[in-house]
Amino acid sequence: MEGQLWQPQEDGVREICQLLQESSVPSLDHTRVWQQLQRCTQSPDFNNYLTFVLCRAEGQSVEVRQAAGLLLKNNLKSSYQSTSSATQQYIKKELLTCLGNSDRHLRATVGTAISVVAQQGHTQVWPELFQVILHCLESNDYNHMEGALDTLYKICEDIPQELDVDVPGLSERPINVFLPRLLEFFSSTHAVLRKLALGSINQFIPVMPTALYINMDKFLQGLFLLANDSVADVRKLVCAALVQLIEVQPGYLQPLMKNVIEYMLQASRDTDEEVALEACEFWSAFCDAQLPPEILKEFLPRLIPVLLSNMTYADDDEALFDADDDDDAPDRDEDLKPRFHQSRLHGAVDGGEEDEDGDEIVNSWNLRKCSAAGLDNLSIFYGDEILPFLMPLVQAKLSSSSEETWKEREAAVLALGAIAEGCIQGLLPHMSQIIAFLVPMLEEKRSLVRSITCWTLSRYSKWIVQTAGHPDSQSQFDTVLTGLLARILDSNKRVQEAACSAFATLEEEAAEELAPRLEPILRHLMFAFGKYQRRNLRILYDAIGTLADAVGGQLNEAKYLEILMPPLINKWQHLPDSDKDLFPLLECLTSIAQALGSGFLQYAEPVYIRCINLIRTQEVAKADPGIAGVAYDKDFIVCSLDLLSGLAEGLGSSIENLVIRSDLRDLLLQCCGNEAPDVRQSALALLGDLAKACVFHLQPRLVDFLNIAAKQLGSEVKDNVSVANNACWAIGEIAVKVGQEISPIVMNVVSCLVPILSNAEGLNKSLLENSAITLGRLGWVCPDIVAPHMDHFMKPWCAALRTIRDDVEKEDAFRGLCAMVRVNPGGAVSSFIQMCEAIGSWHEIRSSELRVEIGQVLHGYKQMLSGYLWDQYIGALDPSLREKLVKKYSL
């Protein structure tokens, strides 16, 4: 009964303790033990027994009681809400009585369980929790104080907001009660208590509750009190607090900033690497906080050497142990990092670029990488001002050629790479000397020096390429290119990876500069293809694909295809349909198909058929993996759809013979309605590409395709922007091809596009551009339907048209503008200025027909408004725009 205190049966306690004991014995059958424990979970009292063992089984070992507590924690996470109120009350009562247990391991386990209960059941209905914690904190008994602080820390870490709400039964919010007491523990003689108190308060800095704001002066005084604590964990938390403060509320630190900087300089050299790492985070955070540069400027002569010193490999850095990983050593499973395919997107893409640093970022974050990131940020923030403090040190390190100083040289090369973006103006006059320094280091004995040199050269790719057009610098470009190609064939796997990544970056910048050098490039890449293992082969695929993107149709020569294609097709034929190594190969072939255009036709049929089969197999696997013989993995569909898009784009109408002999249309319709956004995104991209290449084969299901595409532009567009982007683009491409046939869905689409254009904030540039183009295309093919509604969308539409680069798609949009104005000239009068700004955004209209049409529109308004009104409208334009239009269109 609920009113009675629950009591365990001795046999039950004995059985559970026996199972928990056996679960820790390595030689026993853990499967049997686990099955028996699972059977125990069927008992409604199982969690009561676990609580009893944790809190009261004095005769049992600490290990058994801890195991009971951890199992209880996991159970509470998954089933606390469905537990009876009597069981909940028993668990909460028992856990609180054990908060000050004499064994620290049990106290920690109890604290973890209490934190889970607090998360699941909410602290507002457990006022006793805070009352007991407060009583323990004020007890002066170490075990009770440590247990209470450890529990409070875990609650602050998991649910800090729960301490800043009213709790029935308490006169004040918990944070108002605990914060002053936590500050008092800063002066405790026990390091663990100091650490837990500071760690607890640090959890509140990101949310900055009123209580912390009120106590900020005391908190800052406490931080300086602990700044030179004898315990490294406490110093680390001081640094973490200061970093968080400058990120969240830099104004609090600004009056004390010189003292803070002095301390952080000292802490950045701390003998404990974790303290130094936490302190070094401060320098990037300072740059991001956009504080006055003068504050830190006077410290740069002292700060730069500290960062450079920290960038030297530590003796225990994990990279040192893998440094001699040669290409004969098999890849380990942990080396094969998960890869993520980027679905095909039509149009300009906003957003961050991929990390250029490759393994420098992927591996664990450490003092070396943090210091390099700090130097990078300082170079962007201060520009060339840091060079006088940095370059003499770099030159000194590079000038030493002894084997003992290789780490110093490596750090100097890393520093040159870190400042490549921020200090480029000051470095440009010395670029030839820098490259002359770096290229020989590609031949260094130490693989870590060779790999970092590849990365640093890649950071200067843009400027190496920019100077390649000058006869004097042509040899420099060739020297770098030759050096990277040689390192692609390095015997060390880390160097191979760095060289491949660096070469891909150089390719993106060099583009047509690579065309005269294609044969040696291809020979090196395909030789590497024969020797690389799986991990680096993925990076090599990217380098080959990037090369195809860079040189385009210039790759379409028999002598190049004889080198490039046989190894790729051989790999394509031998990889089974279930092998995920197909993904990067599919991506690589997509780039090649687009680059070669009709030149890919000789390889197209088997590639096309394999893609269709992959999609079909995965659709079956989605419904029944047993019948398909493979597990469902949507990435096979996404990559296959993207390669088919590449084929459609490259082959154009030549793909028709392949499409007509397959069930692609029906498979594509399924994919367009797939619940996974990335599948829909790639399917809609293919829909648009097929509309351009062979729309006739879509027409039997055209209404279905258009309805699905229009649905992607609804109210949830912000949740799947890339899907909406491709849907919008595909509708526009179909409209251009089928004309009036699209009329049944035109107003449905227009009603979706207008809110997108009218609420542009937070949406990416590509979606806005495609929305403007598609709206124009719909107005072009169905002006009688769209034009009557012009006054609802002209202003935001014209604003979006202004940002689009000059191309064929922009021409289509302006044909729509002209067509709609002819039908409804009055609809654009109130947006005349915005329309003129959109017209003025053209640099050059290649279509003479469109130029005439736009001129007719402007002259039409001049005639319609006439005299004073025309002068008023044209006079409201920006003078330079007015002059441009008057001159260009003879107004």
Solvent accessible surface area in square Angstrom, and as a share of the most:
residue,aa,sasa,rsa
1,M,190,0.85
2,E,125,0.56
3,G,80,0.77
4,Q,125,0.56
5,L,111,0.55
6,W,51,0.18
7,Q,120,0.53
8,P,27,0.17
9,Q,125,0.56
10,E,133,0.60
11,D,99,0.51
12,G,18,0.17
13,V,22,0.13
14,R,142,0.52
15,E,91,0.41
16,I,8,0.04
17,C,5,0.03
18,Q,97,0.43
19,L,6,0.03
20,L,6,0.03
21,Q,84,0.37
22,E,27,0.12
23,S,40,0.26
24,S,70,0.45
25,V,49,0.28
26,P,123,0.78
27,S,101,0.65
28,L,73,0.36
29,D,80,0.42
30,H,85,0.38
31,T,86,0.50
32,R,97,0.35
33,V,2,0.01
34,W,137,0.48
35,Q,99,0.44
36,Q,45,0.20
37,L,9,0.04
38,Q,79,0.35
39,R,153,0.56
40,C,22,0.13
41,T,48,0.28
42,Q,146,0.65
43,S,49,0.32
44,P,119,0.75
45,D,50,0.26
46,F,7,0.03
47,N,20,0.10
48,N,5,0.03
49,Y,26,0.10
50,L,0,0.00
51,T,0,0.00
52,F,41,0.17
53,V,0,0.00
54,L,0,0.00
55,C,10,0.06
56,R,115,0.42
57,A,9,0.07
58,E,132,0.59
59,G,82,0.79
60,Q,68,0.30
61,S,50,0.32
62,V,45,0.26
63,E,115,0.52
64,V,3,0.02
65,R,12,0.04
66,Q,51,0.23
67,A,30,0.23
68,A,0,0.00
69,G,0,0.00
70,L,85,0.42
71,L,26,0.13
72,L,0,0.00
73,K,39,0.16
74,N,77,0.40
75,N,26,0.14
76,L,0,0.00
77,K,112,0.47
78,S,98,0.63
79,S,39,0.25
80,Y,7,0.03
81,Q,127,0.56
82,S,97,0.63
83,T,25,0.14
84,S,60,0.39
85,S,62,0.40
86,A,38,0.29
87,T,12,0.07
88,Q,33,0.15
89,Q,105,0.47
90,Y,16,0.06
91,I,0,0.00
92,K,14,0.06
93,K,103,0.44
94,E,4,0.02
95,L,0,0.00
96,L,17,0.09
97,T,84,0.49
98,C,7,0.04
99,L,1,0.00
100,G,11,0.11
101,N,27,0.14
102,S,95,0.61
103,D,38,0.20
104,R,154,0.56
105,H,77,0.35
106,L,2,0.01
107,R,8,0.03
108,A,40,0.31
109,T,7,0.04
110,V,0,0.00
111,G,0,0.00
112,T,37,0.22
113,A,0,0.00
114,I,0,0.00
115,S,3,0.02
116,V,4,0.03
117,V,1,0.01
118,A,1,0.00
119,Q,63,0.28
120,Q,45,0.20
121,G,17,0.17
122,H,97,0.43
123,T,0,0.00
124,Q,61,0.27
125,V,102,0.59
126,W,8,0.03
127,P,27,0.17
128,E,86,0.39
129,L,0,0.00
130,F,4,0.02
131,Q,81,0.36
132,V,42,0.24
133,I,0,0.00
134,L,43,0.21
135,H,135,0.60
136,C,4,0.03
137,L,8,0.04
138,E,97,0.43
139,S,44,0.28
140,N,132,0.68
141,D,62,0.32
142,Y,70,0.27
143,N,43,0.22
144,H,68,0.31
145,M,19,0.08
146,E,21,0.09
147,G,0,0.00
148,A,0,0.00
149,L,0,0.00
150,D,17,0.09
151,T,0,0.00
152,L,0,0.00
153,Y,56,0.21
154,K,38,0.16
155,I,0,0.00
156,C,0,0.00
157,E,89,0.40
158,D,64,0.33
159,I,17,0.09
160,P,23,0.15
161,Q,106,0.47
162,E,17,0.08
163,L,2,0.01
164,D,42,0.22
165,V,46,0.26
166,D,99,0.51
167,V,5,0.03
168,P,89,0.56
169,G,69,0.66
170,L,42,0.21
171,S,122,0.78
172,E,93,0.42
173,R,90,0.33
174,P,1,0.01
175,I,2,0.01
176,N,60,0.31
177,V,29,0.17
178,F,4,0.02
179,L,1,0.00
180,P,51,0.32
181,R,69,0.25
182,L,2,0.01
183,L,24,0.12
184,E,121,0.54
185,F,23,0.10
186,F,4,0.02
187,S,81,0.53
188,S,23,0.15
189,T,127,0.74
190,H,77,0.34
191,A,29,0.23
192,V,66,0.38
193,L,1,0.00
194,R,28,0.10
195,K,77,0.33
196,L,17,0.08
197,A,0,0.00
198,L,0,0.00
199,G,1,0.01
200,S,0,0.00
201,I,0,0.00
202,N,5,0.03
203,Q,48,0.21
204,F,3,0.01
205,I,0,0.00
206,P,78,0.49
207,V,92,0.53
208,M,31,0.14
209,P,11,0.07
210,T,91,0.53
211,A,6,0.05
212,L,1,0.00
213,Y,127,0.48
214,I,126,0.64
215,N,23,0.12
216,M,9,0.04
217,D,102,0.53
218,K,128,0.54
219,F,0,0.00
220,L,11,0.06
221,Q,122,0.54
222,G,8,0.08
223,L,2,0.01
224,F,74,0.31
225,L,113,0.56
226,L,4,0.02
227,A,5,0.04
228,N,105,0.54
229,D,16,0.08
230,S,102,0.66
231,V,50,0.29
232,A,25,0.19
233,D,61,0.32
234,V,0,0.00
235,R,37,0.14
236,K,63,0.27
237,L,37,0.18
238,V,1,0.01
239,C,0,0.00
240,A,17,0.13
241,A,0,0.00
242,L,3,0.01
243,V,10,0.06
244,Q,42,0.19
245,L,0,0.00
246,I,0,0.00
247,E,108,0.49
248,V,53,0.31
249,Q,70,0.31
250,P,32,0.20
251,G,49,0.48
252,Y,48,0.18
253,L,0,0.00
254,Q,73,0.32
255,P,114,0.72
256,L,61,0.30
257,M,3,0.01
258,K,114,0.48
259,N,90,0.46
260,V,0,0.00
261,I,0,0.00
262,E,73,0.33
263,Y,16,0.06
264,M,0,0.00
265,L,1,0.00
266,Q,89,0.39
267,A,3,0.02
268,S,0,0.00
269,R,136,0.50
270,D,31,0.16
271,T,143,0.83
272,D,48,0.25
273,E,74,0.33
274,E,94,0.42
275,V,1,0.00
276,A,1,0.01
277,L,38,0.19
278,E,40,0.18
279,A,0,0.00
280,C,0,0.00
281,E,50,0.22
282,F,0,0.00
283,W,0,0.00
284,S,20,0.13
285,A,6,0.04
286,F,0,0.00
287,C,7,0.04
288,D,105,0.54
289,A,25,0.20
290,Q,135,0.60
291,L,12,0.06
292,P,58,0.36
293,P,50,0.32
294,E,112,0.50
295,I,29,0.15
296,L,0,0.00
297,K,74,0.31
298,E,103,0.46
299,F,7,0.03
300,L,1,0.00
301,P,61,0.38
302,R,112,0.41
303,L,0,0.00
304,I,0,0.00
305,P,48,0.30
306,V,11,0.07
307,L,0,0.00
308,L,3,0.01
309,S,69,0.45
310,N,20,0.10
311,M,0,0.00
312,T,29,0.17
313,Y,11,0.04
314,A,35,0.27
315,D,121,0.63
316,D,104,0.54
317,D,14,0.07
318,E,79,0.35
319,A,8,0.06
320,L,40,0.20
321,F,150,0.63
322,D,55,0.28
323,A,12,0.10
324,D,127,0.66
325,D,39,0.20
326,D,63,0.33
327,D,23,0.12
328,D,124,0.64
329,A,33,0.26
330,P,108,0.68
331,D,31,0.16
332,R,109,0.40
333,D,123,0.64
334,E,125,0.56
335,D,22,0.11
336,L,34,0.17
337,K,67,0.28
338,P,109,0.69
339,R,54,0.20
340,F,176,0.73
341,H,32,0.14
342,Q,157,0.70
343,S,10,0.06
344,R,34,0.12
345,L,40,0.20
346,H,28,0.12
347,G,44,0.42
348,A,32,0.25
349,V,98,0.56
350,D,73,0.38
351,G,70,0.67
352,G,84,0.81
353,E,155,0.70
354,E,159,0.71
355,D,100,0.52
356,E,83,0.37
357,D,37,0.19
358,G,31,0.30
359,D,22,0.11
360,E,24,0.11
361,I,66,0.34
362,V,84,0.48
363,N,41,0.21
364,S,66,0.42
365,W,108,0.38
366,N,24,0.12
367,L,22,0.11
368,R,7,0.02
369,K,21,0.09
370,C,3,0.02
371,S,0,0.00
372,A,11,0.09
373,A,32,0.25
374,G,0,0.00
375,L,1,0.00
376,D,33,0.17
377,N,42,0.21
378,L,0,0.00
379,S,0,0.00
380,I,92,0.46
381,F,46,0.19
382,Y,11,0.04
383,G,17,0.16
384,D,55,0.28
385,E,83,0.37
386,I,0,0.00
387,L,21,0.10
388,P,89,0.56
389,F,70,0.29
390,L,0,0.00
391,M,34,0.15
392,P,75,0.47
393,L,61,0.30
394,V,1,0.00
395,Q,97,0.43
396,A,64,0.50
397,K,37,0.16
398,L,16,0.08
399,S,85,0.55
400,S,36,0.23
401,S,100,0.65
402,S,49,0.32
403,E,67,0.30
404,E,145,0.65
405,T,39,0.23
406,W,16,0.06
407,K,43,0.18
408,E,61,0.27
409,R,13,0.05
410,E,1,0.00
411,A,0,0.00
412,A,0,0.00
413,V,0,0.00
414,L,4,0.02
415,A,0,0.00
416,L,3,0.01
417,G,0,0.00
418,A,2,0.02
419,I,0,0.00
420,A,1,0.01
421,E,99,0.45
422,G,19,0.18
423,C,0,0.00
424,I,14,0.07
425,Q,123,0.55
426,G,19,0.19
427,L,3,0.02
428,L,61,0.30
429,P,99,0.62
430,H,94,0.42
431,M,9,0.04
432,S,67,0.43
433,Q,95,0.42
434,I,10,0.05
435,I,4,0.02
436,A,66,0.51
437,F,89,0.37
438,L,0,0.00
439,V,26,0.15
440,P,82,0.51
441,M,16,0.07
442,L,1,0.00
443,E,120,0.54
444,E,32,0.14
445,K,160,0.68
446,R,91,0.33
447,S,8,0.05
448,L,3,0.02
449,V,0,0.00
450,R,30,0.11
451,S,9,0.06
452,I,4,0.02
453,T,0,0.00
454,C,0,0.00
455,W,24,0.08
456,T,0,0.00
457,L,2,0.01
458,S,11,0.07
459,R,34,0.13
460,Y,0,0.00
461,S,2,0.01
462,K,94,0.40
463,W,38,0.13
464,I,1,0.00
465,V,20,0.11
466,Q,106,0.47
467,T,37,0.21
468,A,0,0.00
469,G,57,0.55
470,H,110,0.49
471,P,119,0.75
472,D,134,0.69
473,S,23,0.15
474,Q,56,0.25
475,S,74,0.48
476,Q,28,0.13
477,F,0,0.00
478,D,48,0.25
479,T,62,0.36
480,V,1,0.01
481,L,8,0.04
482,T,86,0.50
483,G,10,0.10
484,L,2,0.01
485,L,7,0.03
486,A,36,0.28
487,R,31,0.11
488,I,0,0.00
489,L,48,0.24
490,D,6,0.03
491,S,68,0.44
492,N,8,0.04
493,K,15,0.06
494,R,33,0.12
495,V,0,0.00
496,Q,1,0.01
497,E,15,0.07
498,A,20,0.15
499,A,0,0.00
500,C,1,0.00
501,S,42,0.27
502,A,3,0.02
503,F,0,0.00
504,A,9,0.07
505,T,36,0.21
506,L,1,0.01
507,E,0,0.00
508,E,120,0.54
509,E,75,0.34
510,A,2,0.01
511,A,29,0.22
512,E,114,0.51
513,E,46,0.21
514,L,0,0.00
515,A,17,0.13
516,P,107,0.67
517,R,31,0.11
518,L,1,0.00
519,E,61,0.27
520,P,66,0.42
521,I,0,0.00
522,L,0,0.00
523,R,133,0.48
524,H,55,0.24
525,L,0,0.00
526,M,18,0.08
527,F,129,0.54
528,A,0,0.00
529,F,18,0.07
530,G,71,0.68
531,K,62,0.26
532,Y,15,0.06
533,Q,46,0.20
534,R,111,0.41
535,R,41,0.15
536,N,3,0.01
537,L,15,0.08
538,R,44,0.16
539,I,38,0.20
540,L,0,0.00
541,Y,5,0.02
542,D,84,0.44
543,A,0,0.00
544,I,2,0.01
545,G,5,0.05
546,T,16,0.09
547,L,1,0.01
548,A,0,0.00
549,D,95,0.49
550,A,22,0.17
551,V,6,0.03
552,G,21,0.20
553,G,52,0.50
554,Q,83,0.37
555,L,2,0.01
556,N,57,0.29
557,E,82,0.37
558,A,73,0.57
559,K,104,0.44
560,Y,19,0.07
561,L,12,0.06
562,E,126,0.57
563,I,21,0.11
564,L,1,0.00
565,M,1,0.00
566,P,75,0.47
567,P,38,0.24
568,L,0,0.00
569,I,30,0.15
570,N,79,0.41
571,K,59,0.25
572,W,7,0.02
573,Q,118,0.52
574,H,135,0.60
575,L,23,0.11
576,P,80,0.50
577,D,52,0.27
578,S,63,0.41
579,D,38,0.20
580,K,112,0.47
581,D,16,0.08
582,L,0,0.00
583,F,6,0.02
584,P,7,0.05
585,L,0,0.00
586,L,0,0.00
587,E,56,0.25
588,C,3,0.02
589,L,0,0.00
590,T,13,0.07
591,S,16,0.11
592,I,0,0.00
593,A,1,0.01
594,Q,61,0.27
595,A,13,0.10
596,L,5,0.03
597,G,15,0.15
598,S,76,0.49
599,G,14,0.13
600,F,0,0.00
601,L,89,0.44
602,Q,126,0.56
603,Y,36,0.14
604,A,1,0.00
605,E,72,0.32
606,P,72,0.45
607,V,0,0.00
608,Y,3,0.01
609,I,84,0.43
610,R,36,0.13
611,C,0,0.00
612,I,6,0.03
613,N,56,0.29
614,L,2,0.01
615,I,0,0.00
616,R,93,0.34
617,T,37,0.21
618,Q,3,0.01
619,E,25,0.11
620,V,58,0.34
621,A,0,0.00
622,K,78,0.33
623,A,92,0.71
624,D,56,0.29
625,P,69,0.44
626,G,66,0.63
627,I,136,0.69
628,A,24,0.18
629,G,61,0.59
630,V,31,0.18
631,A,78,0.61
632,Y,71,0.27
633,D,31,0.16
634,K,70,0.30
635,D,31,0.16
636,F,5,0.02
637,I,0,0.00
638,V,1,0.01
639,C,1,0.01
640,S,0,0.00
641,L,0,0.00
642,D,7,0.04
643,L,0,0.00
644,L,0,0.00
645,S,0,0.00
646,G,0,0.00
647,L,0,0.00
648,A,2,0.02
649,E,86,0.39
650,G,13,0.12
651,L,10,0.05
652,G,24,0.23
653,S,77,0.50
654,S,41,0.27
655,I,1,0.00
656,E,64,0.29
657,N,102,0.53
658,L,13,0.07
659,V,12,0.07
660,I,111,0.56
661,R,155,0.56
662,S,40,0.26
663,D,55,0.29
664,L,1,0.01
665,R,74,0.27
666,D,66,0.34
667,L,9,0.05
668,L,0,0.00
669,L,20,0.10
670,Q,100,0.44
671,C,0,0.00
672,C,1,0.00
673,G,49,0.47
674,N,6,0.03
675,E,120,0.54
676,A,12,0.10
677,P,58,0.36
678,D,39,0.20
679,V,0,0.00
680,R,33,0.12
681,Q,15,0.07
682,S,0,0.00
683,A,0,0.00
684,L,0,0.00
685,A,0,0.00
686,L,0,0.00
687,L,0,0.00
688,G,0,0.00
689,D,4,0.02
690,L,2,0.01
691,A,0,0.00
692,K,98,0.42
693,A,16,0.13
694,C,9,0.06
695,V,24,0.14
696,F,140,0.58
697,H,14,0.06
698,L,4,0.02
699,Q,60,0.26
700,P,93,0.59
701,R,85,0.31
702,L,10,0.05
703,V,93,0.54
704,D,55,0.28
705,F,1,0.00
706,L,5,0.03
707,N,71,0.36
708,I,39,0.20
709,A,0,0.00
710,A,3,0.02
711,K,162,0.69
712,Q,29,0.13
713,L,3,0.01
714,G,30,0.29
715,S,118,0.76
716,E,121,0.54
717,V,17,0.10
718,K,123,0.52
719,D,109,0.57
720,N,43,0.22
721,V,31,0.18
722,S,37,0.24
723,V,4,0.02
724,A,0,0.00
725,N,0,0.00
726,N,0,0.00
727,A,0,0.00
728,C,0,0.00
729,W,8,0.03
730,A,0,0.00
731,I,0,0.00
732,G,0,0.00
733,E,10,0.04
734,I,0,0.00
735,A,0,0.00
736,V,51,0.29
737,K,100,0.42
738,V,16,0.09
739,G,19,0.18
740,Q,118,0.52
741,E,100,0.45
742,I,0,0.00
743,S,35,0.22
744,P,109,0.68
745,I,11,0.06
746,V,0,0.00
747,M,65,0.29
748,N,77,0.39
749,V,0,0.00
750,V,3,0.01
751,S,66,0.43
752,C,23,0.14
753,L,0,0.00
754,V,27,0.16
755,P,65,0.41
756,I,7,0.03
757,L,8,0.04
758,S,60,0.38
759,N,90,0.46
760,A,38,0.29
761,E,158,0.71
762,G,78,0.75
763,L,18,0.09
764,N,29,0.15
765,K,83,0.35
766,S,0,0.00
767,L,0,0.00
768,L,33,0.16
769,E,10,0.04
770,N,6,0.03
771,S,0,0.00
772,A,0,0.00
773,I,7,0.04
774,T,1,0.01
775,L,0,0.00
776,G,0,0.00
777,R,9,0.03
778,L,0,0.00
779,G,0,0.00
780,W,89,0.31
781,V,22,0.13
782,C,2,0.01
783,P,26,0.16
784,D,107,0.56
785,I,55,0.28
786,V,0,0.00
787,A,0,0.00
788,P,78,0.49
789,H,64,0.29
790,M,0,0.00
791,D,90,0.46
792,H,127,0.57
793,F,0,0.00
794,M,1,0.00
795,K,93,0.39
796,P,34,0.21
797,W,0,0.00
798,C,0,0.00
799,A,49,0.38
800,A,13,0.10
801,L,0,0.00
802,R,118,0.43
803,T,77,0.45
804,I,7,0.04
805,R,148,0.54
806,D,46,0.24
807,D,43,0.22
808,V,104,0.60
809,E,43,0.19
810,K,0,0.00
811,E,18,0.08
812,D,8,0.04
813,A,0,0.00
814,F,0,0.00
815,R,37,0.14
816,G,0,0.00
817,L,1,0.01
818,C,1,0.00
819,A,7,0.05
820,M,0,0.00
821,V,8,0.05
822,R,145,0.53
823,V,68,0.39
824,N,39,0.20
825,P,52,0.33
826,G,49,0.47
827,G,8,0.08
828,A,0,0.00
829,V,31,0.18
830,S,79,0.51
831,S,3,0.02
832,F,2,0.01
833,I,61,0.31
834,Q,49,0.22
835,M,0,0.00
836,C,0,0.00
837,E,55,0.25
838,A,0,0.00
839,I,4,0.02
840,G,10,0.10
841,S,28,0.18
842,W,3,0.01
843,H,159,0.71
844,E,109,0.49
845,I,1,0.00
846,R,202,0.74
847,S,21,0.13
848,S,68,0.44
849,E,113,0.51
850,L,0,0.00
851,R,94,0.34
852,V,86,0.49
853,E,25,0.11
854,I,1,0.00
855,G,11,0.10
856,Q,112,0.50
857,V,11,0.06
858,L,0,0.00
859,H,74,0.33
860,G,35,0.34
861,Y,2,0.01
862,K,72,0.30
863,Q,152,0.67
864,M,90,0.40
865,L,15,0.08
866,S,63,0.40
867,G,53,0.51
868,Y,164,0.62
869,L,84,0.42
870,W,15,0.05
871,D,90,0.47
872,Q,97,0.43
873,Y,57,0.22
874,I,17,0.09
875,G,42,0.40
876,A,59,0.46
877,L,6,0.03
878,D,82,0.43
879,P,88,0.55
880,S,76,0.49
881,L,23,0.11
882,R,71,0.26
883,E,121,0.54
884,K,75,0.32
885,L,1,0.01
886,V,60,0.35
887,K,171,0.72
888,K,81,0.34
889,Y,19,0.07
890,S,91,0.59
891,L,28,0.14
